[in-house]
Amino acid sequence: MVETRSRNGWVIWLSLVLALLLSVAPMPAFLESGRPLWLALFLTYWVLALPHRVGMVAAWLFGLFADVLYGSLLGQNALVLMLTTFFVLTLHQRLRLFPLWQQSLVLLVLFGIPQLVQLWLFALAGNRPPEALQFLYPVLISALLWPWVHTLLRGLRVRLQVN
């Protein structure tokens, strides 16, 4: 068996840091409620593409970074990202076979469940819950953005030969 050495792992971590920055980048007030789940999107791509390199530890670590960055309850985003990563890791063999539009539909559900858990944690912390179904807008926007994020990151992975 030929052993291959990991190459260009910095691309993975740099893209996840970029996702963190995108998640706090300023947006107009009317678009704020539909802010995509950038970190979940990028983590999902890397877990699907390289499950042996990116997994639960990366999700937990970047979830803690997100908690510190957002000023939220420590561990809240870590739990939500680990739950998302767990779902993706569980289904990654099947999910990789689906075309992008079907992956988007599956990710709509896979991002929706942790978003509901986050809403529950938000309420437990004593914060006022968002109006109506406003907490599901990011899930819908993220599912719609998945084909573009997948295409962009796949092109980057192939071009820089990340393995």
Secondary structure, DSSP 8 states (H G I E B T S, - for coil): --------THHHHHHHHHHHHHHHS---GGGGGG---HHHHHHHHHHHH-TTTSSHHHHHHHHHHHHHHHT--TTHHHHHHHHHHHHHHHHHHHHTTS-HHHHHHHHHHHHHHHHHHHHHHHHHTT----STTGGGHHHHHHHHHHHHHHHHHHHHHHHTT--
